[in-house]
Amino acid sequence: MYGFGQKQYGPTDAFGSMNHMMTSAATPKGARRRSRLIEAAGELLLEGGFDAVRHRAVAERAQLPLASTTYYFESLDDLMAEAAASVCEHDEAAITERAKALPRRRRGTNATATALAEVFVGADTTIKQLSARYEMIALSARYPQLREVVTRRWRSLSTCHMDVLSKSGRIADPAHVAQLIGIEDGAIVGALGQTAIRPVDAVHDALLDVVDVLAPRE
């Protein structure tokens, strides 16, 4: 079972616990330890999904005492949300970098579909990375801790889509960009269960029939 569930405190315990965590995490040593725990949880998330993120596994991966996971985080939910945010940040940074590197030139249908697929999926993005991305999206429907992470990610992707389409000499409005993202997400999820097609190719093929409608040439 997934470990999302609210940790319960009494009024005094909650106040004392949060103040304690804020104070300890504010020190240089505390910040470094907290960062190691988040990084370790992120690695486990990518390797085995959210179900792999457990207090003991995170502490062992970070090479820190087991008690440190509850010392620096209010609950396992909070640690998972921080790990998901960290994974998202790395994913978004890679997408932004690919978008910035894309040359500005007018692109036809095939070239635009290729550019979108290569920027937003990435030829080097692993299946594990993509699986973690969509597991997080699916779980966010039930767990508020992930909802904000997914919302921030979507806004970042929307902005990058506008940039890529503008560089390609295409007209795009937010509503059509949202449709493009939905089509890309569907293509990736469909490809994750197959071995015969790469997700980047699945996205390219899915966009071929719609890119001229949703993002016409200027």
NUKOLFI-326459 format. One record per residue (C-alpha): residue in one letter; chain; x, z, y. Coordinates in nm, 4 decimals. Layout:
<atoms>
<"A","A",<X,Z,Y>>
...
</atoms>
This chain:
<atoms>
<"M","A",<0.0000,0.0000,0.0000>>
<"Y","A",<0.1124,-0.0608,0.3571>>
<"G","A",<0.2281,0.2486,0.5381>>
<"F","A",<0.0248,0.2164,0.8553>>
<"G","A",<-0.1717,0.5310,0.9295>>
<"Q","A",<-0.1863,0.7720,1.2199>>
<"K","A",<0.0268,1.0834,1.1915>>
<"Q","A",<-0.1772,1.3877,1.2900>>
<"Y","A",<-0.0481,1.6637,1.5152>>
<"G","A",<-0.2051,1.9684,1.6704>>
<"P","A",<-0.2125,1.9666,2.0541>>
<"T","A",<0.0994,2.1835,2.0866>>
<"D","A",<0.2849,2.0057,1.8050>>
<"A","A",<0.2162,1.6634,1.9503>>
<"F","A",<0.3421,1.7619,2.2939>>
<"G","A",<0.6490,1.9316,2.1558>>
<"S","A",<0.7299,1.6509,1.9094>>
<"M","A",<0.7037,1.3731,2.1667>>
<"N","A",<0.9118,1.5631,2.4223>>
<"H","A",<1.1715,1.6401,2.1568>>
<"M","A",<1.1954,1.2735,2.0498>>
<"M","A",<1.2128,1.1477,2.4091>>
<"T","A",<1.4925,1.3956,2.4922>>
<"S","A",<1.6994,1.3277,2.1820>>
<"A","A",<1.6607,0.9499,2.2043>>
<"A","A",<1.7687,0.9552,2.5689>>
<"T","A",<2.1239,1.0650,2.4812>>
<"P","A",<2.3826,0.7933,2.4016>>
<"K","A",<2.4138,0.9201,2.0438>>
<"G","A",<2.0369,0.9330,2.0052>>
<"A","A",<1.9943,0.5816,2.1444>>
<"R","A",<2.2566,0.4467,1.9029>>
<"R","A",<2.0965,0.6173,1.6036>>
<"R","A",<1.7483,0.5021,1.7023>>
<"S","A",<1.8779,0.1456,1.7405>>
<"R","A",<2.0412,0.1603,1.3943>>
<"L","A",<1.7143,0.2748,1.2401>>
<"I","A",<1.5186,-0.0056,1.4079>>
<"E","A",<1.7768,-0.2626,1.2977>>
<"A","A",<1.7692,-0.1295,0.9406>>
<"A","A",<1.3891,-0.1352,0.9348>>
<"G","A",<1.3935,-0.4917,1.0675>>
<"E","A",<1.6298,-0.6010,0.7912>>
<"L","A",<1.4061,-0.4438,0.5276>>
<"L","A",<1.0995,-0.6058,0.6820>>
<"L","A",<1.2619,-0.9484,0.6562>>
<"E","A",<1.3803,-0.8881,0.3011>>
<"G","A",<1.0674,-0.7387,0.1483>>
<"G","A",<0.7875,-0.7388,0.4039>>
<"F","A",<0.6270,-0.4382,0.5686>>
<"D","A",<0.5808,-0.2650,0.2351>>
<"A","A",<0.9596,-0.2376,0.2037>>
<"V","A",<0.9873,-0.0282,0.5212>>
<"R","A",<0.9892,0.3342,0.4046>>
<"H","A",<1.1579,0.6421,0.5508>>
<"R","A",<1.4132,0.6785,0.2713>>
<"A","A",<1.4945,0.3066,0.2512>>
<"V","A",<1.5436,0.2835,0.6274>>
<"A","A",<1.7648,0.5929,0.6395>>
<"E","A",<1.9788,0.4672,0.3518>>
<"R","A",<2.0172,0.1217,0.5083>>
<"A","A",<2.1127,0.2763,0.8437>>
<"Q","A",<2.3434,0.5265,0.6679>>
<"L","A",<2.1759,0.8156,0.8461>>
<"P","A",<2.0099,1.1349,0.7158>>
<"L","A",<1.6551,1.0964,0.5884>>
<"A","A",<1.5294,1.3397,0.8539>>
<"S","A",<1.6457,1.1063,1.1305>>
<"T","A",<1.3511,0.8721,1.0689>>
<"T","A",<1.1057,1.1459,1.1673>>
<"Y","A",<1.3401,1.2919,1.4275>>
<"Y","A",<1.3410,0.9746,1.6385>>
<"F","A",<0.9978,0.8290,1.5552>>
<"E","A",<0.6573,0.9929,1.5715>>
<"S","A",<0.5416,0.8229,1.2512>>
<"L","A",<0.6285,0.5473,1.0057>>
<"D","A",<0.3795,0.3286,1.1931>>
<"D","A",<0.5833,0.3609,1.5093>>
<"L","A",<0.9044,0.2729,1.3274>>
<"M","A",<0.7379,-0.0319,1.1700>>
<"A","A",<0.6053,-0.1463,1.5061>>
<"E","A",<0.9522,-0.1107,1.6615>>
<"A","A",<1.1032,-0.3061,1.3719>>
<"A","A",<0.8414,-0.5800,1.4115>>
<"A","A",<0.9109,-0.5978,1.7856>>
<"S","A",<1.2836,-0.6309,1.7170>>
<"V","A",<1.2291,-0.9101,1.4628>>
<"C","A",<0.9990,-1.0835,1.7100>>
<"E","A",<1.2540,-1.0584,1.9890>>
<"H","A",<1.5189,-1.2263,1.7738>>
<"D","A",<1.2702,-1.4962,1.6737>>
<"E","A",<1.1620,-1.5550,2.0338>>
<"A","A",<1.5229,-1.5636,2.1554>>
<"A","A",<1.6060,-1.8361,1.9014>>
<"I","A",<1.2965,-2.0375,2.0006>>
<"T","A",<1.3745,-2.0009,2.3725>>
<"E","A",<1.7315,-2.1118,2.3142>>
<"R","A",<1.6176,-2.4222,2.1263>>
<"A","A",<1.3650,-2.4995,2.3997>>
<"K","A",<1.6318,-2.4702,2.6702>>
<"A","A",<1.8668,-2.6972,2.4753>>
<"L","A",<1.6030,-2.9710,2.4408>>
<"P","A",<1.6949,-3.2684,2.6656>>
<"R","A",<1.4404,-3.3733,2.9263>>
<"R","A",<1.3116,-3.7230,2.8485>>
<"R","A",<0.9808,-3.8971,2.7939>>
<"R","A",<0.8872,-3.8823,2.4264>>
<"G","A",<0.6467,-4.0816,2.2154>>
<"T","A",<0.4173,-3.9384,1.9491>>
<"N","A",<0.6721,-3.8988,1.6708>>
<"A","A",<0.9486,-3.7699,1.8972>>
<"T","A",<0.7174,-3.5111,2.0575>>
<"A","A",<0.5963,-3.3877,1.7187>>
<"T","A",<0.9598,-3.3637,1.6067>>
<"A","A",<1.0620,-3.1718,1.9184>>
<"L","A",<0.7789,-2.9199,1.8817>>
<"A","A",<0.8499,-2.8658,1.5125>>
<"E","A",<1.2239,-2.8261,1.5610>>
<"V","A",<1.1832,-2.5843,1.8518>>
<"F","A",<0.9043,-2.3648,1.7177>>
<"V","A",<0.9923,-2.3619,1.3491>>
<"G","A",<1.3587,-2.4470,1.3485>>
<"A","A",<1.5362,-2.6261,1.0680>>
<"D","A",<1.7480,-2.3163,0.9959>>
<"T","A",<1.4658,-2.0601,1.0033>>
<"T","A",<1.4381,-1.8997,0.6603>>
<"I","A",<1.1241,-1.8612,0.4521>>
<"K","A",<1.1687,-1.4841,0.4743>>
<"Q","A",<1.1704,-1.4981,0.8536>>
<"L","A",<0.8566,-1.7110,0.8600>>
<"S","A",<0.6846,-1.4901,0.6019>>
<"A","A",<0.7535,-1.1798,0.8115>>
<"R","A",<0.6164,-1.3577,1.1184>>
<"Y","A",<0.2819,-1.4325,0.9574>>
<"E","A",<0.2532,-1.1078,0.7653>>
<"M","A",<0.2813,-0.9323,1.1004>>
<"I","A",<0.0119,-1.1536,1.2539>>
<"A","A",<-0.2229,-1.0875,0.9628>>
<"L","A",<-0.1679,-0.7104,0.9721>>
<"S","A",<-0.2196,-0.6939,1.3498>>
<"A","A",<-0.5909,-0.7500,1.2955>>
<"R","A",<-0.6100,-0.4052,1.1361>>
<"Y","A",<-0.3289,-0.2120,1.3015>>
<"P","A",<-0.3186,-0.1613,1.6812>>
<"Q","A",<0.0563,-0.0864,1.6749>>
<"L","A",<0.1242,-0.4504,1.5891>>
<"R","A",<-0.1395,-0.6047,1.8129>>
<"E","A",<0.0635,-0.5694,2.1308>>
<"V","A",<0.3739,-0.7126,1.9609>>
<"V","A",<0.1812,-1.0193,1.8436>>
<"T","A",<0.0152,-1.0656,2.1842>>
<"R","A",<0.3524,-1.0596,2.3631>>
<"R","A",<0.4917,-1.3072,2.1129>>
<"W","A",<0.1986,-1.5443,2.1619>>
<"R","A",<0.2442,-1.5410,2.5400>>
<"S","A",<0.6128,-1.6182,2.5017>>
<"L","A",<0.5410,-1.9063,2.2626>>
<"S","A",<0.2741,-2.0447,2.4948>>
<"T","A",<0.5200,-2.0526,2.7842>>
<"C","A",<0.7826,-2.2255,2.5691>>
<"H","A",<0.5278,-2.4841,2.4545>>
<"M","A",<0.4476,-2.5675,2.8157>>
<"D","A",<0.8205,-2.6106,2.8827>>
<"V","A",<0.8808,-2.8377,2.5819>>
<"L","A",<0.5803,-3.0562,2.6628>>
<"S","A",<0.6784,-3.0805,3.0282>>
<"K","A",<1.0307,-3.1850,2.9280>>
<"S","A",<0.8754,-3.4508,2.7040>>
<"G","A",<0.6686,-3.6031,2.9846>>
<"R","A",<0.3454,-3.4584,2.8504>>
<"I","A",<0.0425,-3.3000,3.0164>>
<"A","A",<-0.0605,-2.9661,2.8661>>
<"D","A",<-0.3053,-2.6982,2.9672>>
<"P","A",<-0.3250,-2.3452,2.8215>>
<"A","A",<-0.6339,-2.4196,2.6098>>
<"H","A",<-0.4721,-2.7217,2.4442>>
<"V","A",<-0.1455,-2.5327,2.3949>>
<"A","A",<-0.3421,-2.2613,2.2120>>
<"Q","A",<-0.4835,-2.5309,1.9831>>
<"L","A",<-0.1376,-2.6712,1.9161>>
<"I","A",<-0.0075,-2.3257,1.8241>>
<"G","A",<-0.3030,-2.2767,1.5900>>
<"I","A",<-0.2321,-2.6072,1.4176>>
<"E","A",<0.1364,-2.5233,1.3827>>
<"D","A",<0.0590,-2.1780,1.2419>>
<"G","A",<-0.1820,-2.3253,0.9884>>
<"A","A",<0.0721,-2.5838,0.8767>>
<"I","A",<0.3427,-2.3210,0.8310>>
<"V","A",<0.1209,-2.0832,0.6339>>
<"G","A",<0.0134,-2.3723,0.4107>>
<"A","A",<0.3748,-2.4711,0.3500>>
<"L","A",<0.4890,-2.1178,0.2656>>
<"G","A",<0.3073,-2.1335,-0.0665>>
<"Q","A",<0.4713,-2.4612,-0.1659>>
<"T","A",<0.8218,-2.5661,-0.2559>>
<"A","A",<0.7783,-2.9410,-0.2123>>
<"I","A",<0.7620,-2.9405,0.1671>>
<"R","A",<0.9626,-2.7634,0.4351>>
<"P","A",<0.7611,-2.5776,0.7005>>
<"V","A",<0.9320,-2.7754,0.9780>>
<"D","A",<0.8185,-3.1006,0.8147>>
<"A","A",<0.4673,-2.9661,0.7594>>
<"V","A",<0.4362,-2.8861,1.1293>>
<"H","A",<0.5679,-3.2272,1.2296>>
<"D","A",<0.3163,-3.4036,1.0049>>
<"A","A",<0.0262,-3.1859,1.1245>>
<"L","A",<0.1053,-3.2616,1.4897>>
<"L","A",<0.1311,-3.6388,1.4555>>
<"D","A",<-0.2447,-3.6979,1.4705>>
<"V","A",<-0.3207,-3.4516,1.7488>>
<"V","A",<-0.0314,-3.4398,1.9932>>
<"D","A",<-0.1460,-3.7407,2.1957>>
<"V","A",<-0.4934,-3.5903,2.2285>>
<"L","A",<-0.3926,-3.2349,2.3129>>
<"A","A",<-0.0836,-3.3226,2.5172>>
<"P","A",<-0.1245,-3.6792,2.6514>>
<"R","A",<0.1561,-3.8594,2.8272>>
<"E","A",<0.1832,-3.8157,3.2022>>
</atoms>
